[in-house]
Amino acid sequence: SQGTMAFAGKYEFESDENYDAFVQKIGLPSDKAEMGRNCKIVTEVVQNGNDFTWTQHFPGGRTTTNSFTVGSEADMETMGGKKFKATVKMEDGKLVADFPNYRHTAEISGGKLVEISTSSGVVYKRTSKKIA
């Protein structure tokens, strides 16, 4: 269906809200927090039906890749590099994953990739614009 294919593409960081409060809340070490601040992360999403490969390219060549199938448990990696298992769900056109200390959602809204992470009431929102 149209809705499920909407994620594929390459997106570049445009803006975020509540970054500092959020990384403090999840206990991200300050060097990692500093690296991620206003970082022009490029997110590349490859989608084949319910199978996703979600890669984040950081300036300087570091990448993080999470591959998952909606509804099945997968090995994932957090912002801070911790490994864990999670099951990504699709709810109302949004991808939803429960990380160890936050809940993450991703959706395409107005042609942009909007990601929201929530931890103990702190809401971190990251918007990326489509570049490919």
ChimeraX attribute file (.defattr): number of C-alpha atoms within 10 A of each C-alpha:
attribute: neighborCount
match mode: 1-to-1
recipient: residues
	/A:1	6
	/A:2	5
	/A:3	10
	/A:4	15
	/A:5	13
	/A:6	16
	/A:7	23
	/A:8	18
	/A:9	16
	/A:10	19
	/A:11	23
	/A:12	21
	/A:13	19
	/A:14	17
	/A:15	14
	/A:16	16
	/A:17	13
	/A:18	12
	/A:19	19
	/A:20	15
	/A:21	13
	/A:22	22
	/A:23	22
	/A:24	13
	/A:25	16
	/A:26	17
	/A:27	11
	/A:28	16
	/A:29	11
	/A:30	12
	/A:31	8
	/A:32	13
	/A:33	17
	/A:34	13
	/A:35	11
	/A:36	18
	/A:37	13
	/A:38	12
	/A:39	14
	/A:40	16
	/A:41	19
	/A:42	21
	/A:43	23
	/A:44	21
	/A:45	19
	/A:46	16
	/A:47	19
	/A:48	11
	/A:49	11
	/A:50	14
	/A:51	14
	/A:52	17
	/A:53	15
	/A:54	19
	/A:55	18
	/A:56	19
	/A:57	16
	/A:58	16
	/A:59	13
	/A:60	6
	/A:61	6
	/A:62	8
	/A:63	13
	/A:64	15
	/A:65	15
	/A:66	15
	/A:67	16
	/A:68	20
	/A:69	17
	/A:70	17
	/A:71	13
	/A:72	12
	/A:73	13
	/A:74	16
	/A:75	12
	/A:76	20
	/A:77	17
	/A:78	14
	/A:79	15
	/A:80	14
	/A:81	11
	/A:82	9
	/A:83	13
	/A:84	12
	/A:85	13
	/A:86	18
	/A:87	17
	/A:88	22
	/A:89	19
	/A:90	16
	/A:91	10
	/A:92	9
	/A:93	14
	/A:94	20
	/A:95	18
	/A:96	21
	/A:97	19
	/A:98	16
	/A:99	21
	/A:100	14
	/A:101	14
	/A:102	19
	/A:103	15
	/A:104	20
	/A:105	19
	/A:106	20
	/A:107	21
	/A:108	20
	/A:109	11
	/A:110	8
	/A:111	13
	/A:112	18
	/A:113	23
	/A:114	20
	/A:115	19
	/A:116	18
	/A:117	22
	/A:118	19
	/A:119	18
	/A:120	11
	/A:121	10
	/A:122	17
	/A:123	18
	/A:124	19
	/A:125	19
	/A:126	18
	/A:127	21
	/A:128	22
	/A:129	19
	/A:130	19
	/A:131	12
	/A:132	9
